[in-house]
Amino acid sequence: MTYDIAIVGGGIVGGATLYKLQTKYPHLKIVLIEKEEKLADHQTGHNSGVIHSGLYYKPGSLKAKNCIEGRHELVAFAKEHNIAHDVCGKVVVATDESELPFMEKIYNIGLENKIEGLKKLTGEQVKEHEPYVEAIAGLLVPCTGIIDFVGATNKMVELALKTQKDSKLLLGNTVLSVAMNESDKVSTIMTNKESIKAKNVVFCAGLQADRLAKMDGVDLKERVVGFRGDYYELTEQGMHKVKHLIYPVPNPDFPFLGVHFTRMTNGDIECGPNAVFTFKREGYGKTDFSLRDTWDALTYKGTWKLFFKNMRFGINEYRRAFSKKLFLKTLQRMIPSLTMDDLKPGRAGVRALLLRQDGDTRDDFRIEYHGNAIHVLNAPSPAATASLAIGGYITDKAEEHFNLK
């Protein structure tokens, strides 16, 4: 069979793209190719499960637009299909006077992005929402929530495959090569298990996005660099100290939101993540190592530019990755009453960033076209929240680029 479209990558962006394409074009035969034995096994399944509001993103950017649209779609999808979720709200808290100008900036961005219910809080008002937090000011963001992103991904794919009997999910298929036949413009995708033919291809490869783009002939100057985030969990004796979601004011020079508290859909409370350079793109242990991944990252000038620009920040993050005491100290800035006995080791995730050659990590979502292919080259947080909007965006572009009917 020659498929109308092949989608490479079974995270939530790939799943949402399949769902949106198949819903709009139920007659098309689409195949979703995923190298792991289950869907959503990397970034989607290892993030903090937060439905982001759109508070932090530059107004008018793809991140802002798709996060806000995607959040509304995702919550509606979760309600309709019984995906575990809770729009529980969060507080962003300032614990030092130096953070107040940044908090004001975030507040103004939130107003421009029309974040529903956004409200300034005094330190006393923060305590009404989170009694154990010590803050001098805060922001209430009631439209932030939590969700089971893995469950959402599986449901999107399940619904898409029910729509068209000839569409297919191929798990455990690692793409080894992609080549387009010039005579019929059909691509042959070779995996470790089989050969797949498709008229058009959409790549949603996350941590491997740059490698698959180059495999497809894209002249890509940037590289994906991975950052591991470690989490702790609150023990039973500490869980009562967090009611919903608690975030610090983020460092405006770094693309991460800082160590925060997240109440998960199963009731657990996670604390994290930190952000450290990882020596393995899909490595979730502190000592995981891949020679290829390390070589690719450390022979790229953008990595070193990032290191030199953020040397002090990076060293502190590494120290904290290996010290529970330092991790606790960071958390105590918001909740001073936390103790070592309130924390136990949790899981880890790796975030893919398409790092510019000058070391800048603050790139927008980036989607490019090459031949008969669409490449999602950069889709870090809030891509999971924005997934249905991104899937819709790709569907619109595919309609034009692939001449879909």
N, C-alpha and C positions, 0 to 999 in steps of 0.2 A: 504494500500500500504506500502511496505517496500522500503524506499528510498536507493539509493546507498550511498549517502552522505548527512548528515545533517550539516549545518553550523549554529553555534549559535553566534549571534551578527551581527546587521545590520548597523554597521558603515562603513566607507570607506574601511577598511581592509577586513571585511566580504563580502562587496559588490564586491570588486576586486577579492577576492578568488573565489566567485561564478562565476564571469565573466570569469576568467581564466580557471577554471576547466570545466565549461560548454562549452567554446569555443574549448578546446582541446579534450573534450570527450562529443560530442553533444548527444550521446545515453544515457548517465547517467541521472538518475532521482535524482535531488538534491533539498533539501528543505532549505530555509533560515529562521531562527527563530529569531524574534526580539521582545523584551518585550514592546517597546514603540509602539505608534500608527502610527509612521512614521519612516522612515529610517534616519540615521545620526543625531540623536537627542541629542547626548551628545558631546564627544570630537570632532567629525568631524564637527558638526554644531556650535561649540562654540569656534573654534580656529581663528587665525587671517587671514586665507585664503591665506597664503604665499606659493608659490612654492619655496622651499628651493633649494639652489644651490649645497649643499654638502660641503660648505666651512669649517665647524667647526669639522667635524667628523674624527676620527682616521683613517688614510689610511689603507685599507685592512679590516676594520670592516664591519659588516653587515649594519650598519647605512650608512657608506660612499658608499659602493657598491650599495646598494638598493636605496639610495637617488638619486644618479647620474643617474643610469639606469631608475629608476622610474620617475624622472623629465622629461627625454626625452620622455618616453612612455606617460606620463600624458599630456604633451603639444600636442603631436601628436593626442591623444584621444580627447582632447578638440577641436582641429582644425577640426577633422573629424566629430564630433557630435555637433558642435556649442555650446559648454559649455563656458559660460562667463569667459574670462581669458585675461591676458595681461602680456607679458614678458617685464616688464617695467624697470627692473634693480633696484639695491639698492646701497647705499653708507654706509660703516661702518666707523664711525668717531671717532677719538681720540681727546679728549678735554684737556688732561693733559699729561705731559711728562711721567708719570708713566705708562701710557697705551701703550706706543710705543713698548716695548718688547713683549707684548701680541699680538699687532697688527702684528708685524713681524712674530711671531709664527703662527698666523692664515694665514697669507699670504703664508708662506712656506707649510702649510698643504694644502692650496688651490692649490698651484702649483703641489704638489704630487698627489692630487686628480684630476688633469687636469681640473680645473674649467675654462671654456672658457671665454676669454676676461678679466680675473682678472688683475687689474692694480692698482699700487700705485698712490695716489694723494697727492699733497701738500694742505695746507689749502686753498690757493687761487683757486686751481683746484676743490676742494670740492664745493666752491661757484658757480662755473660754472654749477654744477648740482643742487645744493640746495642753492640758494642765501641767505637764512635766517640762515643757519647753521654757527656757529662759531667753527672752528676746527683747530688743528695744523697739522693734517694729516688725510688721509683716504684711503679706498680701494673702488674701483669701481667693482661691481659684476653685470655685465650686464645680466646674464642668470637667475637671480632671478625674480620671477613674482608673480602674484596674480591670484586666481581662485575661482570659486564657487564650493567648495568641496561637498556641499549637492547636487547640480545639477549633478555633476560628479557621485556621488554614485547612485543616482536614475537612471541615464542613464545606468550605468554598470549592474544594476539589471534588468532593462527593457530589455536590449539586451540579457542577459542570459536567461530570461524567454521566450523570443521569439524563442530561439534556440531549446528548449525542452518543449513540451506541458504538460508533466507530472511533470515538475519541478514546485516548488511552493514557494511563499513568505507568511509567516505567521506573521502578525503583532499583537501586543497586547498579545503575548504569553511569559509569564515569566517561565523560566525553573525552576522546583521545585526539580527534581531528574533525575539522569541518572544511568541506570543499564544495564550491558551487560549479556545476557543469555549465559552461558558457552557452552550449547549444539549446538546452531547454530551461536554463536558469533555475534548476532544481538543486538544492543542497543535499549532500550526503554527510550525515553525522555518524562517525564511527565511535562506538563506545567499547568498553571492555567486554561487552556481551553480544552486541549486534550492530547492524547497519540500518540507519533510519533515513528515509528520504522525506524532504519537506520543501514546499515551494518558498516558504518564508520562515525565518527564525527570530525568536525574541530571547535575548540572553538576560537572565535575572540571577546572576551568579554570585552576588555578595562578595565574600572573601576571596573568590577566584575571578572576579569580574575583569580585572586587567589582563589576566592570562588568557581567558577565553576571547577577549577582544583582539589580542595580538594573534591568537590562533586563527581568527577569522580575517586577519589582514588589516585590522584597524591600526593606523599610525598613532599610537598613544604614547605621549611623552611622560605622563604621570604613572605612578605605581600605587597599588593598594598596600598600605601598611597597617598591620593589626595592633590593636591595643587591648590587653586583657584587663578585665575588671573583676576583682574578687569581692565576694559578699560574705558578711557574717549574718547570722540569724539571732534574734532575741530568744533567750531561753524562756521557759514558762514563768519564771519569777520576774522577768523583765518585760513581758509582753504587754502588761497593763499600762506601760508608760507611753505607748503610741496608739492613738485612736485611728488615724487615717494615713495621709501621706505628708511627710515633713521634708522640705528641701531648704538648703542654704541659698544665699544669694550667689549665683555662679560667678566664677572668675571670667571677666569679659574677654580676656586674652587667650582663653583655652576653650576647646570645643566640647568640653564635658560639663555636666551640670553639678558636679560635686557629690560627695558622699551624702546620701539621703536615706530616709526611712520609708519603706513601702509595705503596706499591708497587702498581702497576696490574696488571691481568690480562695485559697484553701485555709485562710486564717492566720498563716505564718506571718511574721514580721521580718523583712530583710533589711539589712543595713549595708549600703554600698551603692555603686561600686567605686573602687579607686580606678586609676587609669595608668597602666604601665605598658611600655613597649613589650611586645611578645615575640619570642624567638620561634614561634610556630603559629601560623595563621589559624589553625583549627586545634590549638592546644589549650586545654583548660586547666592544666596543672601548672603550678608555679615553676617547675623545672622542665617542662616540655620543650623539646628542641627539634627543629627541622633545619638541616644544613641548607636546603634550597631556599626556604623562606627567609632564613637569617641572611644568606648571601644576597638575595634579591633586595632586602631592606637596607642592608649596610653598605651596598655598593651604589646606592641611590643618593644623590646629593641632597634631595629634599628631606630625607631622614635626618641627615647631619645638621641641616639648617634648622630643622625643628628642635633637635637636641640642644643646639647652642643657644637658641632663642629662649628655651624653657629649661635651662640646666637645673636651676634651683628647684623648680616645681617638679621636674622629673625625678631628681634624687630623693625628694621628700616622698613622692608616690612610691618609689621602690622600697624605701625604708619601711613605709607603712604596710606594704604588701607582705613583708616578712615579720612584722611586729604587731601582735594583737594589742599591745599596750599603746602604741602610737595610733592605731586604728581607733581604739577606744577614746583616746584624747581628742581626736577629730570629732567623734560623735558627741562627746561631752560639751563641746562648744554650744550645742543646741539643747542637749538634755544632760545637765551636770550630774544628776543623781545616778546615771548609769555606772555599773561596776563591771569588773572582769567577769564575774559570775553571771552577768546578764547576757553575755555573748557566747556563741558557739560558732565554729567554722561553717560556712555555707558553700554554695556553688560558685562557679565562675563563668564569665562569658567573654567573647572576643568581638570587638567592634571593628568593622572594616572602614578605613578612611582612604579615599583617593587623595593622596598627598601631592600638593603642587610642588614644582621644582624649587620654589623659594621657601618651602617648609610651611606654607599656609595650609591650615586644615579646615578653614571656614568656608569651604566650597558648598554651593547649593546642590540640590539633587541634580544629577547630570545624566541625560539620556541622549544618545547619539545614533545616527543612522549610517549604515555602511552596506552597499549593495542591496541584497534582499534581507537585511537583518536590522533589528533594533537592539541596541545595547544599553542596559541600565548600568552605567559605569560607577555612579556614586549615589548610594541610597542609605546613609546612616540614619540614626534616630533623627526625626520621628517617623521613619519609613513604615514601621509596623502599624502605627496609628493611621498613617496616611495611605495604607496599602490599597484600599478600594478606590480611592481617588487616583492613585498612581496607575492602578489597573485600568481605570476609565480613561486616563490621559493617554496611556499606551494604546488603548483600543482606538481612540480618535486618531492618533498618529498612524497606527497600522492601517486604518481605513484609507488614509491618504497615501501612505508610503507603499503599502502592499496592494493598493487598488482593490480593496475588498468589496464584494457585492453580496 
